[in-house]
């Protein structure tokens, strides 16, 4: 390798190493915080349950056994059985896959849409900003659950339609946050320097503004996941989300509410699962907000 190419190679290799170092610092900060560590632990358990559900499940979550209906928790059925004799423990494990699917699909839809609308509105301003923000205000003027119900009612009850409906109602807060971040960055010196060098608006937004907005957007997405999970569970509870026999947690509570007086385990364990995962995302979001705070980073 020549002397000319050595500095270039060193510069290219330093970027991923610096990124890995930043991720390591963030992870260490999260682990040291008890609340953030609890959130990470719960989400790690959720991921493991989803990945190894066939190995951890004690029975098929869809097989009915009418001779073992409404049995309380025991050594054979850890969390009892439902009205059709299906093992609730196994259904909760497979339901974690549905929860992760909802989280993943909503994130990859909501994040880019909100980031695109917010950065474009904040960078260009004027009529474009007014048009995009008025559209955002229209979506924000309705409660997310009510708007999701309207979209699902129009599209038809199913898990995929519920994910689409949640995505259509969850992007406005991301857009408003990205716009606020862009308004603070667009007058920076490095943005002016990029314009003087002839960079296009699209390149400036993609290469200079979007990376600066990503940390705040990731934090907001993490905090929004609790609302997404509760909305998905609410749609499932109302019969507009995942349809039977899918073991979605909200749908499990809906079917078990008729027997909850005598068979408390039908709604207790799915409710605890929803509570723990929602709380974990909230705690992890708070931890990420502190970890990405420049004041905290300087202290470290």
C-alpha positions, 0 to 999 in steps of 0.5 A: 500500500502506497503512502497516499492510500494509507491515510485514506484507508485509515480514515475509512476504517476509523468511521466504523470503529468510532461507530462501534465505540459509540454503540458500546458506550450507549449499551454500557450506559443502558446496562448501568441504569437499573430501569434501562437494564430492566427494559433491555432484559424484558425485550431480550426475553421477548426476542428469545421467546419469539425465536425459540417458541417451538422449543419452549412451547409445551404444546401446539398453540392451535390444537384444541382439547375440549377435555381440558378446557379452563384448567387453572395453572399447573405443572402440565399447563403453566398458565392454564388453558383457555375455553377451547383447551389450548395451552395459554403459555404456548399461545403467549410464546407464539404471540410474542412473534406477532408482537415483534412483527407489529413492532418491526413493520410499524417501525420501518414504515413510520420512521421513514415516512415521518423523517421524510415529511419532517425534514422536507418541511423543515428544510424548504419551509414556506408553502411546502412546510405549511402544506405538510404540517397542515396534513400532519395536524389533521392526523394529530387532531384525531386520537390515534386509536379512533383513527386506527379504528376508522382505517381498519373499519374501512380496510377490513379486520385483519392483522395486516390491515391493523398494522397499516392502520397503526402506521398511518396514525403513528407517523405525525409525531415523528414528522413534527420532531424531525421538522423541529430538528431540521429547523435548528440545523438548516441554518448551520454553517456546514449546511451553508458550506454544502450549498456553496459547494453546489450540493442539491437539496436532496443530497443535503437533506439525506447526507447532512440533516437526516443523520442529525435527526436520527437519534431523536427519531429513534428515541421517539420510535422507541417511546411510541412502541408502547402506544403501538402495542397498546393500540394493536392490543386494543384493535385485537380486543375489539375484533378488528386486529388479528383474527382467531385462531392467531394467538395475539395478546389483545385477542386472547384477552377479548376471548377470555373476558367472558370467563374472567370471573371464574378463570382469572388466568385467561386475561391475567397472563396476556395482560401482564405480557402487554404491560411488561413489554410496553413498560420495557419500551418506555424505560428503554426509550427514557434510557436512550434519551439520557444516553444520547444527551450531549451533556451525558455524553460529555460526562462519560 
